[in-house]
Amino acid sequence: LSAIREKTNLIILPEMFSTGFSMNAEKLAEPMDGKTMKWMHKTAKQYDCVLTGSIIIKENEKYYNRLIWMRADGSYEYDDKRH
């Protein structure tokens, strides 16, 4: 991200960017208010853009590969990957 020099509207990060792709969700999952969501908000705000990428989320005792669409104002949308 440090290579971004011009205004951008969208930054796209890879699937499971914070952990690398893994099937070990029990060890790597975070809650929706975890450190990666906080980092995504901070980064979207810093670059005044939308930041998107998927992370492993634990919610209601279930695990999700969740794509986050984080806006600079901290609002977000998400979609859970399904096969």
Secondary structure by P-SEA (a helix, b strand, c coil): cccccccccbbbbcccccccccccccccccccccaaaaaaaaaaaaacbbbbbbbbbbcccccccccccccccccbbbbbbcc
